[in-house]
Amino acid sequence: MNTLVLILQIIYGGFFCFAGIMHFIKTDLFKHFIPNFFNKKLVNYVVGFIELALGLGMFFSKTIKDASVGIFILLMLLLPIHIWDVTKKKPAIGSKKIAIIRIPFQFLLMYGVYFIFKNA
């Protein structure tokens, strides 16, 4: 069990650090996910910073539980954006099929980070 939790921590930590950094490097990639009534640049940078911080938190034993809760909350907050993306004629993620697949994948990510929280 401990090995599985460690592997998941590394995967989630790496994934969220990478995603956070990408918010700063490839800002245009994320702007289509953000509704027009938000300041796209500000939201992009804030989410990128949060993802990077939470990803880093997965690598330190004192912050794993807090990072897990933070990632779970972030995934919950971003879920409506992914649902909204499915309703668009041309989803920001690419195809309709990928946009639809992303919804259950979001729940899988949420379960994985919950598993880390319960077993860390």
BELDA-V735274 format. One record per residue. N is the residue number from 0. NEAR is the number of other C-alpha atoms within 10 Angstrom. Layout:
n=N near=NEAR
n=N near=NEAR
//
This chain:
n=0 near=8
n=1 near=10
n=2 near=8
n=3 near=12
n=4 near=18
n=5 near=16
n=6 near=13
n=7 near=17
n=8 near=25
n=9 near=16
n=10 near=14
n=11 near=24
n=12 near=26
n=13 near=17
n=14 near=15
n=15 near=24
n=16 near=22
n=17 near=15
n=18 near=19
n=19 near=23
n=20 near=17
n=21 near=19
n=22 near=23
n=23 near=17
n=24 near=11
n=25 near=11
n=26 near=16
n=27 near=14
n=28 near=13
n=29 near=19
n=30 near=17
n=31 near=14
n=32 near=18
n=33 near=19
n=34 near=13
n=35 near=9
n=36 near=6
n=37 near=10
n=38 near=11
n=39 near=18
n=40 near=15
n=41 near=10
n=42 near=16
n=43 near=22
n=44 near=18
n=45 near=15
n=46 near=17
n=47 near=24
n=48 near=19
n=49 near=17
n=50 near=26
n=51 near=22
n=52 near=18
n=53 near=25
n=54 near=28
n=55 near=19
n=56 near=24
n=57 near=28
n=58 near=17
n=59 near=13
n=60 near=9
n=61 near=10
n=62 near=13
n=63 near=22
n=64 near=20
n=65 near=14
n=66 near=25
n=67 near=27
n=68 near=17
n=69 near=19
n=70 near=26
n=71 near=21
n=72 near=13
n=73 near=16
n=74 near=17
n=75 near=14
n=76 near=11
n=77 near=15
n=78 near=16
n=79 near=12
n=80 near=13
n=81 near=21
n=82 near=14
n=83 near=15
n=84 near=24
n=85 near=22
n=86 near=12
n=87 near=11
n=88 near=9
n=89 near=12
n=90 near=19
n=91 near=20
n=92 near=18
n=93 near=10
n=94 near=13
n=95 near=17
n=96 near=11
n=97 near=13
n=98 near=22
n=99 near=17
n=100 near=12
n=101 near=18
n=102 near=16
n=103 near=11
n=104 near=12
n=105 near=17
n=106 near=15
n=107 near=12
n=108 near=15
n=109 near=20
n=110 near=13
n=111 near=18
n=112 near=26
n=113 near=17
n=114 near=15
n=115 near=24
n=116 near=18
n=117 near=11
n=118 near=13
n=119 near=15
//
